Amino acid sequence: MQKLLKQKYQPDTASIREANQIHTMPDNLEEILLTIGEGLGHSTDLVIRRMMIPTVPPCKAAIVYVDGLANVKEILDSLLIDYRSGDVALPKLDDIAPLPLIKEYLLKSGEITGTSDFETLYHMILSGDTVILVDGYSEAICASSREWKDRGVTEPSSQTVVRGPREGFSETLRTNTALVRRKIKDPHLWMETRQIGRVTQTDVATMYIKGVVDDSIVEEVRTRLARIDIDGILESGYIEELIQDEAYSPFPTIFNTERPDVVAAALLEGRIAILIDGTPFALIVPAVFTHFMQAAEDSYQRSDISSLIRILRYISLMIALLAPAAYIAVTTFHQEMIPTTLLINIAAHREGIPFPAFVEAFLMEVTFEILREAGIRMPRAIGQAVSIVGALVIGQAAVEAGLVGPAMVIVVAITAISTFIIPSFNMGISIRMIRFILMMFAASLGLYGILIGIIALVLHLCSLRSFGVPYLAPFAPYNLEDQKDNLIRLPHWALLKRPSFVSSNNREKQTYNPPQKPES
């Protein structure tokens, strides 16, 4: 048997510094352990457990892990078992060296890797793996033992549905990828994982279906992720800002969701999902404007119900975007467009109000945005009550004090309610931002200003791209075939092909198979 025990010596600081510089491991156990301890600052949660491997002769070994990140019970049971008692049958034990003995016969861990440099060793330890070191070897065994506290699979709070799955992503990457794997059991569902962040070393996984996704988009995602050079990634918002196409557009070009069914549906269409460890929100690319106006429930309800709700969303979008601006323009410049009876009532209620319509609308909109933000930040038990009661009390008090008119309160309330119908929170914020700009245009030029603002808005949307895909597709460029699941949704048996603007690979989704009436 290979001789493992060598003459021991006390390592000096210079040798440890040299080992850290070249990132290679020596073959002396005590020197390795001292280097690990100094490299990790002798942290109090770093556990070093020394032991003896009962070979002939016995060999010194140690396991290193971080308390709270790793579950080492199974590994300790594997290494400290008395395999010569007959409980474990191994052939020719005296001829097996300690390192192969541990790696190939004793360890019960499912994933075992080896490393010979300290940089990889530190990453594995801090990721929750258990490192096994054997005296006389310059190679460490890394056994998978990650087991930290997990919030578990709970119902998503930001994207609730009446009908559909109630499971949502958690903050653990492996749990999230498993939820997607449960829904898509195809071997062509590939996943690539990389570490991003010089300090945090955050695991970022990219998932796509090979043969369905556009290979050029996959390569573009790889390139943009590889370009990131930052100290830390703490949430998917970091990645979103660093890889998006347009940095100064109010409109989001990357879709985020905490629902595994939404990610699975996007993968089946040929999109790419980016999952980040430490956050329940996954990113989906490419994303177009219509993607932000669709909810997960659209695919679970009947096609007529889903189509009606989608049309209602677009109507609400126009109300949320244009209602205050239209009120300002009509009451300030185009009073002739208001019916006489209504005009008289509005003029009567506005008598004594010291502010013009724009200032009136601006104050009410800002007040409601403050109440909305306060309702989000306050404890959930009282947050919604404060926002609703506050809006009612302040609106009624403002009318009685003569600061605003009743018509303006109604317009602001309808506008706010319409904003909540937009499924995507990011898109809702964008509409709220642009609404103030259109109000300024309306106060300056009336309906002509609104028209100018809409033209500029459409031109801006036409110029946007999401990983090379036009943002307004399939409206611009127009594609008749892709309208089947756009503004309206046809029945599932009529959706034969995947969207052409996402990927041109393997567009066949299903065969034409409409429901048949039973024969009498």
Secondary structure, 3 states (H helix, E strand, C coil): CCCCCCCCCCCCHHHHHHHHHHCCCCCCHHHHHHHHHHHCCCCCCEEEEEEEECCCCCEEEEEEEEECCECCHHHHHHHCCCHHHCCCCCCCHHHCCHHHHHHHHHCCCCCEEEECCHHHHHHHHHCCCEEEEECCCCCEEEECCECCCCCCCCCCCCCCCCCCCCCCCCCCHHHHHHHHHHHCCCCCEEEEEEEECCCCCEEEEEEEECCCCCHHHHHHHHHHHHCCCCCCCCCHHHHHHHHCCCCCCCCCCCEEECCHHHHHHHHHHCCEEEEECCCCCEEEECCCHHHHHCCHHHHCCCHHHHHHHHHHHHHHHHHHHHHHHHHHHHHHCCHHHCCHHHHHHHHHHCCCCCCCHHHHHHHHHHHHHHHHHHHHHCCHHHHHHHHHHHHHHHHHHHHHCCCCCHHHHHHHHHHHHHHHHCCCHHHHHHHHHHHHHHHHHHHHHCHHHHHHHHHHHHHHHHHCEECCEECCCCCCCCCCHHHHECCCECCHHHCCECCCCCCCCCCECCCCCCCCCCCC
